[in-house]
């Protein structure tokens, strides 16, 4: 399934909805008047208030939240083409989202911007009632509708290649590369909203295979696997969805290798998606947050039953539990997957082992690498050794900002805010999972607004003292300023 069927008037329905969105936003005084004060970069040009890196679900929602707060001196950039931001139209291969259809987030509380409003504009109330879960590509189309209807500016094909402290105080230098060539911009704040891969990188076990082993996030020509044998490593939803996609493309046999003795059975992350947890988690002390987060990470997440059933309906599907790969070698007709129990000739091998959270791996953060405080710096050494993945998460401040390992060593670090999966240990799943998205974007925007005001508090005080309001001029009680 790639798209829910809609009626012949779907385009007209979306046009009417877009007009309704704009009316609703106008009633909410959106966009409000810009209020931030100008700043100048070392090059003498105006500096940005905020640079948002990434325009997928998290990036565009963060930008929308900032626009709602009157912060319009911003740029939102994404290296991908329009529609290819994030996983939805690229390497995500599930039929439907696992989240319930009623969840909100990208709308930021505007009813006409909800997925339900978008869907009903095309399929009517009966269509919404009959909908089970949200088709993946419908979610992508919905996100693009929100972007356009809300007027969120996005520059596609623009990559951020490096971030560094700017000369002087108060700015971050960002090296960009886009259609117009390389440029350097200066920003008072940078938001890293570049998805799960932007939290670190793809997790690729060192297995061999001469570079022919594919990662689940790679572009994969599944049609080329027709009639062949495929091996997939992993127990995640991504692993199962890649196996299902290969089977549906005509692969004769797909074997899923799972290192665990069985799939994870309980989705603890789903339990942790209620408002109390999402809003209150960041208020816990370090020990409590560490206990919650390490339990959730260790428990794992079961693949959705819909994904599993996509596989089990095919006679060529196999699962080998308790059997991870020890290596992959090149064979005469393809690859040979090696485990402690045997050798398996296949035409294709896919590792669905996810992404690491390790910001110090990100090339654009090389200038800050040694200064970033992580959870491994905050917990006892034996705890960091027992939970190495959790230990690599950045230890963020109240505004989702990076913090210094040595206070005062690199103040510019606090001007970089994380809005991807890297927030999870410090703030809960507020960026990356839909349930916490609206809470996370609002928290982020409010923190940036606070910081932008505080940085210029003296200048605002001067403007306050110089402010003139002739409210009483039409009355006999008005006193000119010079006479007061």
N, C-alpha and C positions, 0 to 999 in steps of 0.2 A: 504494500500500500504506500503510495507516494503523496496522494492528495485526496481529501474528502470531496465527494461530488457536490457541486453547488448548482443552483438554478441558473436559468438563462439571464436573469437580471443581476447577476453577481457584481458585474462592473459598475452598474448604476447604483447598486446598494452601497458599494465601497465609496463611490463618489459622494453619495449623500452622507455617509458616515464621516468622511473627511471634513465636510462642511460643518457637521455637528461637533466634531472635535475642536475645530477652530473657534466655533461659538463658545463652547465650554471653556476653552483656555482663555478666551477674551473675558468671559465672566469671572474668571479667576485672576484677572489682571496679569495674564501671561502674554508676552514676557514683561516683567516689571522693569522699571527704569534702572539702567546701569548705575551703580553707585561706587564702584571701586575707583581709586585714584591712579593716575598714570604712573608708570615706572619706566625707566630708561635703561637699556642694556649697555654693556661696555662698548658696543659698536655705535652708540648714539641713536639707535632706533628704538621705537616703543617695544617694551617687553610684554609678553603675555601674562595674564594672571594665572591661567592654568593651561597646561598641555596634557591632553588625555591620549595615552598611547594604547590604541586598540579600540575598534568600533563595533565589536560584537555585542552580545546581550549586555554585558557588564559595562563596557565603555560607553555605549549610547545611553544607557540608563543613568550612569554617573553624570554624563554631560547634560541630560535632561534635568536632573536634580539641580545642577549648578545654574542652568538657565532659569529654573523656577525661582532661584534665590537672587536673581539679578546679576549673576556673574556671566557676562557675555563676551568678555575679552578672552576668548579661549580658542584653541584649535583641537580638533579631534582627528587623529590620523590612524590609518590602518594600512599595512603593507599589501593586503589582499585586495582583489577587485570587489566591487559591490556584489553582495550576495554570497561571497566566499569568506566573509569575516566569521571566525569561530568555526565550530565543527558541523553546524547543521546542514550545510550544503556541500560539505567536503568529506571528512572522514567519519562522521557519525553514520552508522548503518542500521540503526534500529528503525522499525516501522513506525512506532509511536513513542512519545515521551513517556517516561515512567511516572511523572507527576500527575496528580489529578487535574482534570480539565478546568476546575474552578479556580485554581491558584492565580493570584495576581502578582504583579511586580513591575514589569516595564511600564505600566500605566501610571505609576506613582499616585494612585488614588483617583484618577480621572475616569469615571465610569465609561465614557465613550471610547476610551483607549484600551479597554480590557480585551483580552482574547475573545471573551464571550460576545462582546459587541461586534468585533470584527467578523466572527463566525456567523452570528445571526444576521448580519447585513447581507450575507451571501446565501445562507441556507435557511434562514428563518428560525423561529422559536422551536418548531418541530424538529428541525435539523439539529439544533443544539441539544434538545432532549434525547435524541437518538444517538448522539455522539458518545463513544466510549472514552478513549483517550485521544490526545491531540496527535495527529500525524506529524511526523518530524518536519517535512517540508512546508506544511501549513504554519508551523511555528516560525520558520524562517521568513515566510511571506508576511506573517503578522508583524514580526520585528521590523521589517522594512517599511511596512505601513505606518507603524508608530513613528519611526524616524522621519518619514516624509510629512505626516500629518502634524507632528509637533514641531517641525522645522529644526531638527537637530542637524547641525552642519557636520558633514563627514568628508574628509579628503582621503580617497582611496588611492592605492598605489604609492603611498608615502611611508617609508620605513624609518624608524628611529635607530640609528646605528651606534650611538654613544651618548651617554649622559655624564656630565662632570660638573664640579663646582665652578661657578663663573667667577671671573675676576671681580673683586669687590664683594659686597655683602648682599644677601637676600635673593639671589637668583641661581638657577641651574641652567647650564648650557646644554642644549640638545642638538646633536648632529642629525640632520634629516637627509634622506635621499629619495627623491620622487621624480615625477615626469619632467620637472623643470631643472633637474640636476641637484647636486648637493647644496645644502644651506645650513647655517647655524642659527637657531633661534634661542632666545633667553626667556625663561618663564619663572614666575615666583613660586609656582607649584607644578609638580608633575604627578600624574595619576597613572600607575601601571595597571592597565586593564587588558592585558594581552593574553588572557585565557590560561588554561592549565599548562600549556607548554611555556607560557611566559612566566610561570612560577619557578621554572628550572629548566627542564628539558625532557625529551623522550627517554624513558627507561629502556635501555637496550642491553640485555645480558650479553656478556662476552662469550659467545657460543661458537664462533667460526662461521663457516658458510660462504666465505669469500665475498661478503657484501650482498649476497643474493637472498638473505633472510629479510623479509619485509616486516616493518612495524605496522601495527593496526592503523596508525595515523598517516601512513604513506598513501599516495594514490595507487590503487591496485586495479589492474585489469582483470576483473573476475571472469569476463567472458573467455579469456585465454585459458582458464582453468577447467573448462568444460571437458568432461571425460577423464580428468586427472585425479590424483590423490593429493590431499592438502592436509597439513598438520598445523594446528593452532595451539599456542601455549597461553594459558591463562584461565581464570575462573570468573572474570568480570563480565559485566553486560557487554562490553566491547568485544571480548573474546567470543562469546556466544553469538553475537550479531554478525561478526565476521565469518564464523562458521556457517551460519544460516545463509548469508549472502552468497558464499561459495556454493553451497548446496543448491540454492535457487538458480544459480547461474549454470548449473549442470555438472558440477564436480561429481565424480563417481563415488568418491569416498572422502569424508572429512573426519579426522580424528582430533578431538579436543583433549589435550594433555593438561591435567590439573595437578599441581603439586600437593594440594590439600587432600585429605582422605574423602572429603565431600564438599559440595558447595557451601558457602556461608548460608545460614538458614534464617538469620534475623537481620532486618534492615534497621540498625540502631539509628542511622542518620535520619530516617523517616520519623522515628520517635522524637528526635531532637528538633523538629521543625515547627514546634508550637511557639506562639509569641513570647511566652515567658522565658523560654530558653534562648531564643534568638535575641531578645532584647536584654536579658539579664546575664547571660554567660560572661560577657566582658567585665562585669562587675565582680566576678569571683576572684579570689586570690590565686596566685600562680599554682599552688599545690592542687587546688580544686580543679582549675582548668586543665592542668596536666592529666589528672585522673580521668576526667570526662573524655578528653580528646584521645588519649592513648587507648582507652577502652573501645571507643568508636573505630579507631584505625585498626586495632588488632582484630576486632570482630569481623571486619570486611563487610561487603554488601552483596547479597545474593543477586544473580541476574534476574530480571523480570521473568515471570512465568511465561509471558507471551513470547519472549525471545527463545526460551528453552523449547517451547512447543513448536516454534518455527523449525527447529532442528529435528526434533523427535519424529516429525511427520515424514522424514526422509529415511529410507532404509539404509542409506550409506553413511549415516551418522554414528560415530563411536565416541565414547568417553573413556579415558584411562586415568582414573583417580590415583592419587599418590604416586604419580610418575612424572616428575619434571624432566626437562632436557638437561643432559650433561654436555652436549655438544651437537654441532651440525657440520657435516662434511659434504663435500661435493662428490656426487656419484656420476656414473656414465650417462644417465638420462635425467638427472635432476639433483636432488639433495638427499642426504641420509640423516634423519633425526636420530640421535643417540640418547638413550636413557640407561639407567642402571639395570633395566630389565631386558633391553633389546635394541635392535637397530631397525628403523622404519624408512624404507625408500619412499620418497614423495616427489611430486613435481613442484610443490610450493610450500614454504614454511612461513608462518605469520606469528610474530610475537605480539600478544595483546597484554603487555605488562604495564601499560599506563605511562604516567609522567612522574618524574621526581619533583619534589618541592625543594629547591636549593638555589636561592637567588644569587648566591655567589658564583654560580655557573653561567649566569646570563652575561653575554659579551657586552651588552650595552651598559652594564653596571660595573665594568672593570675598574673604573676610577674609584669606586666606593667599596670594592670587594672586601678589603681587610677591615673595614670599619663597621660592617653590618652586625648588629646584635641578633643572635639567634636564641631559640629556646634551649639549645644545648649549652649556652652560656649561663642560663638561669637555673637549671636543675642540677642535681647532684650527678657527678660523673657516672655512677653506676646506672642511674636512670637514663641518661643520654645513651649509654652503651646498650641498654636493654631495648630502647626505642629509637633507633637511629633515624628513622624517617621523621618522626615527630621532632627530634632534636634539630633537624635542618630547617624547620619553619622559622621565618623571621619573627622576632619578638617586637610586636608593634605597639605604638602608643595609642592613646585614647582616640586620636583622629585617624587611625590606620596608617600612621606614618612610620617609616623606618627609624630605628634608633641606633645610637652609636654604642659600639662595644666599649669605647673609652670616652666618657662624657667630655664634650668640648673639643674633641680631636677633629671632628668634621661636621660643623653645624649644618652644612648644606644637606646632609642626609635626611634631616627632619622635613625637608621640603619635598621629599618623594613619598608618595602615599601609594599603598598597595590596594588594588581592588580586583584581585583574582584569587585563586584557591589558596594562595599564601596567607590569607587573612585568618584561616580556619582555627589555628591553635590559639590566636590571641582574641578573636572576636566571634568565633563560631562560623557556620557556613553562610556568610552574608554575601559572598561573591562567587558565583559559579553554579550554585543550586538555586532554582527558582523561588522556593519558599522564603528565603531570606533576602532576596534581591532588593525589594523596596526599602526594607529596614536598613540594609547596608548602604544603598545609594544615598538615602536621606542622612544617615549618620556621617558619611563621608562629606557630603556637600555642606552640612552644618559646621563640620570641623574646619573645612577650608574657608568658609565664610568668616568664622571666628578668627582664624589666623590672619586672613587678609585685612580684617578690621584692626586687630591688635597691632599688626606691624606698622600701621599708619595712624595710630591713635592720636599722636601729637598733631598731625596734619588735620585730622578730623576736628580736634579741639579748636584749632585756629579757624577752621571754616565755621564751626558752631558760633564762635565769638563774633565772626564777621557776618553771620547770617542776619538778614533783614526781612521782616514780615510786616507788610503794611495792612494788617488785618483791620485796624480801626480807621484807616484813611477815609472811608465814606462817612464817618461820624464826626461830631464836633469834639471828640476826645482824643483825636490823633495827635501825637507829639513827635515832630521830626527827630531823627537820631541826634542831630547836633544840639538839640535843646534838652535832651534828657539828662 
